[in-house]
Amino acid sequence: MQLATNHKVFVPKNLNDALNILKRRPQSIISAGGTLLSLRDSDYFSGKDLLSLYYLDDLRRVFWSDRSVDIGSMVTIEKLMDLDSKIIPSGFRSAAAAITGPQIRSIATLGGNILASPEYLSLMGWLSLAEARIELRRYNGTRWISASRFFSELGVTELRPGEIITRVRIPLGKWNVQTTRKLDLDTSTTAGEFMFYGLAGIHGGNLEDMKLGYYFVPNILYQSRTVEAQFIGKKIPLSDKDIDTFCSNLMENLEIPPQIQSDFMTDRLENLAASFLHSLGRPRSGQAI
């Protein structure tokens, strides 16, 4: 990473100062852990100053209640994995663990993971399915946006000039069964890897809600709420017939683009869904893998 000699680097010591700088210089590049910026060429920094959030301790805090957990955007991925299991949902912890290498995880941050545009990383897919919300702050105001709406299209976020991601709020208690799987694909597809997420809320022997998502690099999350809704309210465990019906309908409704379609891909997606559904209400369910 190399800035021109006439560019400025700002290293504020508190959030108010950072927001004030960004108000005056809204086109500044924001640096959190800096793992992605280190890969950029010099053209990326042309005509822009750099605003480092490194010393903003307010953004490294975690607040927990019975209903939700608020995680500061500067909390590192490694710190997420070290938090108590009562605070961090198991599926989210597994998505964090899927990020390669403790050296990267010890520097990379939650906010940086979300803003790794145009290819948002593994945590964003999970946050979208789990109905998390993202706090965006600017000098004169604060607003919240659902994680599922943060990216309007590939590489385009809802972040406005002068705003900073300050924290993420994850609801707790709804999803008592969670599975996360990271899988490398064969070279016959254009996607090198993908994540599978399974979330279910089971209470009183009934499936109160369920979400299954497939995240492909880059920046594609596939889900079918239409198919999922058809199974809400069913008794658990599901019958083999129900599972077969769900998987068949899911494969028909997922709009997987032709360039990554193959018999291998279809079988893999269907098997992941079937395995998750089969685990519901049976021994060892609820453990993220």
LINGI-V678439 format. One record per residue. N is the residue number from 1. SS is DSSP state (@ for helix, = for strand, . for the rest). PSI is psi in radians with two decimals (NA if undefined). BURIAL is b if it has 24 or more other ideal C-beta (glycine too) atoms within 12 Angstrom, else e. Layout:
{{N SS PSI BURIAL} {N SS PSI BURIAL}}
//
This chain:
{{1 . 2.21 e} {2 . 2.15 e} {3 . 2.64 b} {4 . 2.72 e} {5 . -0.42 e} {6 . 0.06 e} {7 . 2.70 e} {8 . 2.54 e} {9 = 2.13 b} {10 = 2.31 b} {11 = 1.32 e} {12 . 2.71 b} {13 . -0.14 e} {14 . 2.87 e} {15 @ -0.69 b} {16 @ -0.75 e} {17 @ -0.70 e} {18 @ -0.74 b} {19 @ -0.59 b} {20 @ -0.73 e} {21 @ -0.77 b} {22 @ -0.51 b} {23 @ -0.73 e} {24 @ -0.47 e} {25 . 1.21 b} {26 . -0.27 e} {27 . 0.11 e} {28 . 2.55 b} {29 = 2.24 b} {30 = 2.26 b} {31 = 2.22 b} {32 . -1.70 b} {33 . -0.46 b} {34 . 0.12 b} {35 . -0.62 b} {36 . -0.69 b} {37 @ -0.52 b} {38 @ -0.29 e} {39 @ -0.11 e} {40 . 2.61 e} {41 . 3.02 e} {42 @ -0.48 e} {43 @ -0.51 e} {44 @ -0.53 e} {45 @ 0.07 b} {46 . 2.14 e} {47 . 0.26 e} {48 . 2.57 b} {49 . 2.98 b} {50 = 2.29 b} {51 = 1.98 b} {52 = 2.34 b} {53 . 0.22 b} {54 . -0.66 b} {55 . 0.21 e} {56 . 1.53 b} {57 @ -0.45 e} {58 @ -0.48 b} {59 @ 0.09 b} {60 @ 0.22 b} {61 . 2.69 e} {62 = 2.19 b} {63 = 2.32 e} {64 = 2.39 e} {65 . 3.13 e} {66 . -0.39 e} {67 . -0.46 e} {68 = 2.91 b} {69 = 2.30 b} {70 = 2.17 b} {71 = 2.17 b} {72 = 2.58 b} {73 . -0.31 b} {74 . 0.10 b} {75 . 2.28 b} {76 = 2.79 b} {77 @ -0.66 b} {78 @ -0.67 e} {79 @ -0.65 b} {80 @ -0.72 b} {81 @ -0.39 b} {82 @ -0.22 e} {83 . 2.69 b} {84 . 2.51 e} {85 . -0.34 e} {86 . -0.35 e} {87 . -0.76 b} {88 . 2.13 b} {89 . 2.53 b} {90 @ -0.68 b} {91 @ -0.64 b} {92 @ -0.73 b} {93 @ -0.73 b} {94 @ -0.65 b} {95 @ -0.66 b} {96 @ -0.71 b} {97 @ -0.41 b} {98 . -0.23 b} {99 . 2.21 b} {100 . 2.25 e} {101 . 2.22 e} {102 @ -0.49 e} {103 @ -0.75 e} {104 @ -0.77 b} {105 @ -0.51 b} {106 . -0.25 e} {107 . -0.76 b} {108 . 2.55 b} {109 = 2.87 b} {110 @ -0.83 b} {111 @ -0.68 b} {112 @ -0.62 b} {113 @ -0.73 b} {114 @ -0.68 b} {115 . 0.29 b} {116 . 0.98 b} {117 . 2.52 b} {118 . 0.02 e} {119 . 1.45 b} {120 . 2.61 b} {121 . -2.96 b} {122 @ -0.50 b} {123 @ -0.55 b} {124 @ -0.65 b} {125 @ -0.78 b} {126 @ -0.79 b} {127 @ -0.67 b} {128 @ -0.80 b} {129 @ -0.62 b} {130 . 0.07 b} {131 . 0.61 b} {132 . 2.81 b} {133 = 2.63 b} {134 = 2.27 b} {135 = 2.25 b} {136 = 2.18 b} {137 = 2.52 b} {138 = -3.13 b} {139 . -0.63 e} {140 . 0.41 e} {141 = 2.95 e} {142 = 2.48 e} {143 = 2.74 e} {144 = 2.55 e} {145 = 2.50 b} {146 = 2.52 b} {147 @ -0.59 b} {148 @ -0.31 b} {149 @ -0.01 e} {150 @ -0.69 b} {151 = 2.03 b} {152 = -0.50 e} {153 = 3.09 e} {154 . 2.04 e} {155 . -0.01 e} {156 = 2.10 e} {157 = 2.98 b} {158 . 0.08 b} {159 . 2.18 b} {160 . 2.77 e} {161 . 2.35 e} {162 . -0.02 b} {163 . 2.66 b} {164 = 2.43 b} {165 = 2.12 b} {166 = -0.56 b} {167 = 2.88 b} {168 = 2.32 b} {169 = 2.09 b} {170 = 2.12 b} {171 = 2.53 b} {172 . 2.68 b} {173 . -0.39 e} {174 . -0.70 b} {175 . 1.68 b} {176 . 0.04 b} {177 = 2.17 b} {178 = 2.43 b} {179 = 2.38 b} {180 = 2.27 b} {181 = 2.29 b} {182 = 2.23 b} {183 = 2.38 b} {184 = 2.40 e} {185 . 2.88 b} {186 . 2.92 e} {187 . 0.00 e} {188 . -0.15 e} {189 . 2.77 b} {190 . -0.20 e} {191 . 2.24 b} {192 . -0.48 e} {193 = 2.86 b} {194 = 2.82 b} {195 = 2.46 b} {196 = 2.29 b} {197 = 2.32 b} {198 = 2.19 b} {199 = 2.35 b} {200 = 2.50 b} {201 = 1.98 b} {202 = 2.16 b} {203 = 2.32 e} {204 . 0.50 e} {205 . 0.14 e} {206 = 2.57 e} {207 = 1.77 b} {208 = -0.56 b} {209 = 2.75 b} {210 = 2.48 b} {211 = 2.31 b} {212 = 2.30 b} {213 = 2.55 b} {214 = 2.07 b} {215 = 2.13 b} {216 = 2.45 b} {217 . 2.23 b} {218 . 2.30 b} {219 . 0.75 b} {220 = 2.10 b} {221 = 2.07 b} {222 = 2.40 b} {223 . 2.69 b} {224 . 1.70 b} {225 @ -0.47 e} {226 @ -0.82 e} {227 @ -0.74 b} {228 @ -0.72 b} {229 @ -0.49 e} {230 . -0.32 e} {231 . -0.06 b} {232 . 2.29 e} {233 . -0.14 e} {234 . 2.68 b} {235 = 2.56 e} {236 . 2.41 b} {237 . 2.70 e} {238 . 2.61 b} {239 . 2.80 e} {240 @ -0.62 e} {241 @ -0.77 e} {242 @ -0.75 b} {243 @ -0.77 b} {244 @ -0.73 e} {245 @ -0.78 e} {246 @ -0.87 b} {247 @ -0.70 b} {248 @ -0.81 e} {249 @ -0.67 e} {250 @ -0.80 b} {251 @ -0.55 b} {252 @ -0.49 e} {253 @ -0.40 e} {254 . 2.21 b} {255 . 1.10 e} {256 . 2.24 b} {257 . 2.63 e} {258 @ -0.56 e} {259 @ -0.28 e} {260 @ 0.25 b} {261 . 2.43 e} {262 . 2.86 e} {263 @ -0.69 e} {264 @ -0.80 e} {265 @ -0.79 b} {266 @ -0.77 e} {267 @ -0.73 e} {268 @ -0.80 b} {269 @ -0.76 b} {270 @ -0.70 b} {271 @ -0.66 e} {272 @ -0.76 b} {273 @ -0.78 b} {274 @ -0.71 b} {275 @ -0.74 e} {276 @ -0.81 b} {277 @ -0.66 b} {278 @ -0.51 b} {279 @ -0.33 b} {280 . 2.14 b} {281 . 0.09 b} {282 . 2.89 e} {283 . 2.49 e} {284 . 0.11 e} {285 . 2.71 b} {286 . -0.13 b} {287 . 2.23 e} {288 . 2.44 b} {289 . NA b}}
//
